[in-house]
Amino acid sequence: MAKLGVVIVCTMLLVAGANASCYFAKMKCEPGPFYGEIPGASTKCYDCTCMSSGKSVSCCFNVPIPVGYNHKKCVRTLDEDACTYKVVKRRNPRRECPVNAWSG
């Protein structure tokens, strides 16, 4: 039974990791959380970490993405100030659409 639990946890981690969007930038930095600017790249809505070598930064998008909604009648938009997605009606963007599933 314990082996099954390990398999389930590993599968969940792989699925979650597959939905993450990450990038790396070569630059000098202090190892640990990174809150600075990266020339030519956005850090808005990303979690960034300076690698232990102090020579590169890894940034991964940290906003859950709506996937379970009516794609024909609704559209998702990213609010970069709040780092959240809204799903709204295509014909009436003031009305929100229900979301049944999120990814990320």
Secondary structure, 3 states (H helix, E strand, C coil): CHHHHHHHHHHHHHHHHHCCCEEEEECCCCCEECCCCECCECCCCEEEEECCCCCEEEEEECCCEECCCCCCCEEEEEECCCCEEEEEECCCCCCECCCCCEEC
